Amino acid sequence: MPNEQNLKQAAITEQRTVLATASYWSATISNANSYQQGIWFSDGYGRATIGYTESMSQMRDATRANIAFKVMPFGDGSQQPLFYADVIAVNTTTNSRGTRALAVKLANLMASKDVVVDSIGAAATELVPQYLMATRTSVFQELSQQFPLYQDMFDMVANANPLMFALDGDARSWLNSMKGILKTYVRENYQCGCDYDATPPPRRSAPPPVRIMATGTASGPTPLRRLRADLSAAVMPVRLRQA
């Protein structure tokens, strides 16, 4: 993992570009609802939002009916997009305990189409799905029959050809020790003079007819500086599994 002396300047520069198109305070303000920025966006604040795809579950029906999203490039476009994913794993110690077959059976059940759809889809008390990214084609197909945005989500992740990445075992310790340093570098010469710690953020006089929601990666196909200033992003999980 890099230390302060060998941080990649290109990565810092790209983060500064993201910050220059948005509001530091609006992005980092503490909220009881972790999707509050998505709610503000749905209420007409801002032209775009950076967030997880599941933030769409908190938006108004009218917003979801008039929304578009894309992979957010956090690089110069020369590398394959990197996505993270929540994965199901079987511990190697199940071999010595004689429980591997049961563990694999449980893992397959948890990852099955029916269980995933029941877990992230709509319910009697929740009429809107969670809009979580799935990693099975069949889950997208099932959910898109009732919720067309899932087809758009599938097309996006399929066309991005993402690569799932893993971090070193000491990644959490590294981040804890470096996050203050990274924040200092990224916020250096921050020029948004209108950025005050306020709730809610200043509202546009009229929201645009089409809102764009980006969904983000560690690196992407298009240089960030080529994006329009009103584009922003989010992170989402990855690789599709057939069936």
C-alpha positions in Angstrom: 0.0 0.0 0.0 1.4 3.5 -0.8 2.6 5.8 1.9 2.4 9.6 1.8 5.6 9.8 -0.2 4.5 7.7 -3.1 0.8 8.5 -3.5 -0.2 8.7 -7.1 -0.7 12.4 -8.1 -3.1 11.4 -10.9 -5.5 9.8 -8.4 -5.4 12.9 -6.2 -6.0 15.1 -9.2 -9.0 13.1 -10.2 -10.5 13.3 -6.7 -10.0 17.1 -6.8 -11.9 17.3 -10.0 -14.8 15.4 -8.5 -14.8 17.7 -5.5 -14.7 20.8 -7.7 -18.1 19.7 -9.3 -19.8 19.1 -6.0 -20.1 20.2 -2.4 -17.8 18.8 0.3 -20.2 19.7 3.1 -23.3 18.2 1.4 -21.4 15.0 0.7 -20.0 14.5 4.1 -22.7 15.9 6.4 -23.9 13.3 8.9 -27.5 12.1 8.3 -29.8 9.5 10.0 -30.6 8.3 6.5 -27.5 7.2 4.6 -29.3 7.9 1.3 -30.2 11.5 2.3 -28.3 12.9 -0.7 -30.4 10.9 -3.0 -33.6 12.2 -1.3 -32.3 15.8 -1.7 -31.6 15.1 -5.4 -35.1 13.7 -5.9 -36.5 16.9 -4.3 -34.7 19.0 -6.9 -31.4 19.8 -5.3 -28.6 19.6 -7.8 -28.3 18.3 -11.3 -26.7 15.0 -10.5 -25.8 12.9 -7.5 -23.0 10.7 -6.4 -24.2 7.6 -4.6 -25.0 3.9 -4.6 -27.7 2.7 -7.0 -29.8 1.7 -4.0 -30.3 5.4 -3.2 -32.9 5.2 -6.0 -35.1 3.3 -3.6 -35.5 6.5 -1.6 -36.4 8.7 -4.6 -39.8 9.7 -5.8 -41.5 7.7 -8.5 -41.4 10.7 -10.8 -37.6 11.0 -10.4 -37.0 7.3 -11.1 -39.2 7.6 -14.2 -36.9 10.3 -15.5 -33.4 9.2 -14.5 -30.4 8.0 -16.3 -27.1 6.8 -14.8 -23.6 5.7 -16.0 -20.4 4.3 -14.7 -18.3 7.0 -13.1 -14.7 7.0 -14.2 -12.2 7.6 -11.4 -9.2 7.3 -13.8 -7.8 8.2 -17.1 -9.7 5.5 -19.1 -6.6 3.4 -19.7 -7.6 0.6 -17.3 -10.5 -1.8 -17.0 -13.1 -0.5 -14.6 -12.7 -1.9 -11.1 -15.8 -2.8 -9.1 -16.2 -4.2 -5.6 -18.7 -6.8 -4.6 -20.2 -8.5 -1.5 -19.3 -12.1 -1.9 -20.3 -15.4 -0.3 -17.4 -17.6 0.8 -16.9 -21.0 2.3 -14.2 -21.3 5.0 -11.5 -23.8 4.3 -11.7 -25.1 7.8 -15.0 -26.8 6.9 -12.9 -29.5 5.3 -11.4 -30.6 8.6 -14.8 -30.3 10.3 -16.5 -32.4 7.7 -19.1 -29.6 7.0 -17.9 -28.4 3.6 -20.9 -30.0 1.7 -23.4 -28.3 4.0 -21.5 -25.0 3.7 -21.5 -25.2 -0.1 -25.2 -26.0 0.0 -26.0 -23.0 2.1 -23.8 -20.7 -0.1 -25.7 -21.9 -3.2 -29.0 -21.3 -1.5 -28.0 -17.8 -0.4 -26.9 -17.0 -4.0 -29.9 -18.5 -5.7 -32.1 -16.4 -7.9 -35.2 -16.8 -5.7 -33.5 -15.9 -2.5 -31.7 -12.9 -3.9 -34.9 -11.6 -5.6 -36.9 -12.1 -2.3 -34.0 -10.3 -0.4 -33.7 -7.2 -2.6 -37.0 -7.0 -4.4 -40.2 -5.4 -3.4 -42.4 -6.8 -0.6 -45.9 -6.3 0.8 -44.6 -3.6 3.1 -42.0 -2.2 0.7 -43.5 -1.6 -2.7 -40.2 -0.4 -4.1 -37.1 -2.7 -4.5 -33.8 -1.9 -2.9 -32.2 -1.3 -6.4 -29.1 -3.2 -5.2 -26.9 -4.4 -8.0 -27.1 -8.2 -8.4 -24.4 -10.4 -9.8 -26.7 -12.9 -11.4 -28.2 -12.3 -14.8 -31.4 -14.2 -13.8 -32.0 -11.7 -10.9 -31.8 -8.7 -13.2 -34.2 -10.5 -15.7 -36.7 -11.3 -12.9 -36.7 -7.8 -11.3 -36.7 -5.9 -14.6 -40.1 -7.5 -15.5 -41.7 -5.3 -12.9 -39.1 -2.6 -12.4 -37.6 -1.5 -15.8 -34.7 0.3 -14.2 -33.2 -3.1 -13.5 -32.8 -3.6 -17.2 -30.9 -0.3 -17.4 -28.8 -1.3 -14.5 -28.0 -4.6 -16.2 -27.1 -3.0 -19.5 -24.8 -0.6 -17.6 -22.8 -3.3 -15.7 -22.7 -5.6 -18.7 -21.3 -2.9 -21.0 -18.8 -1.8 -18.5 -17.1 -5.2 -18.4 -15.9 -4.6 -14.8 -13.2 -6.4 -12.9 -13.8 -7.3 -9.2 -10.9 -6.2 -7.0 -9.6 -7.3 -3.6 -7.7 -5.3 -1.0 -4.8 -6.4 1.1 -5.6 -7.7 4.6 -4.2 -4.5 6.1 -6.3 -2.2 4.0 -8.5 -1.0 6.9 -5.4 -0.1 9.0 -3.9 1.7 6.1 -7.0 3.7 5.4 -7.3 4.6 9.1 -3.8 5.9 9.1 -4.0 7.7 5.7 -7.5 9.1 5.5 -6.5 12.4 7.1 -3.6 12.8 4.8 -5.6 12.0 1.7 -8.4 14.4 2.7 -5.8 17.2 3.2 -4.3 16.6 -0.3 -7.6 16.3 -2.0 -9.0 19.5 -0.4 -5.9 21.5 -1.1 -6.8 24.8 -2.9 -10.5 23.8 -2.8 -12.2 26.8 -4.5 -15.9 26.3 -3.9 -16.4 29.6 -2.1 -20.1 29.0 -1.8 -19.6 25.8 0.1 -20.9 26.4 3.6 -22.0 23.8 6.2 -25.8 24.1 5.7 -28.8 21.8 5.8 -30.4 21.5 3.3 -28.1 22.6 0.5 -29.1 25.6 -1.7 -31.9 24.6 -4.1 -31.9 25.2 -7.8 -34.6 27.5 -9.1 -35.9 24.7 -11.3 -34.6 21.1 -11.6 -33.6 19.9 -15.1 -36.1 17.7 -17.0 -33.6 14.8 -17.1 -31.4 14.0 -14.2 -28.3 11.9 -14.5 -27.1 9.6 -11.8 -23.6 8.1 -12.2 -22.5 5.0 -10.5 -18.9 4.6 -9.7 -15.8 2.6 -10.0 -12.2 2.7 -9.1 -11.2 3.5 -12.7 -13.3 4.0 -15.8 -13.5 4.2 -19.5 -13.7 8.0 -19.9 -11.5 10.6 -18.4 -13.3 12.4 -15.6 -12.2 15.8 -16.9 -14.2 15.1 -20.1 -17.4 14.8 -18.2 -19.8 17.7 -18.1 -19.5 19.6 -14.8 -23.0 18.5 -13.8 -22.2 14.7 -13.9 -21.5 12.9 -10.7 -21.2 9.3 -9.5 -21.6 6.3 -7.3 -20.1 2.9 -6.5 -21.7 -0.4 -7.2 -21.1 -4.1 -7.1 -20.0 -6.3 -10.0 -19.5 -9.3 -12.1 -22.5 -11.0 -13.6 -23.0 -14.7 -13.2 -24.9 -16.5 -15.9 -28.1 -18.1 -14.5 
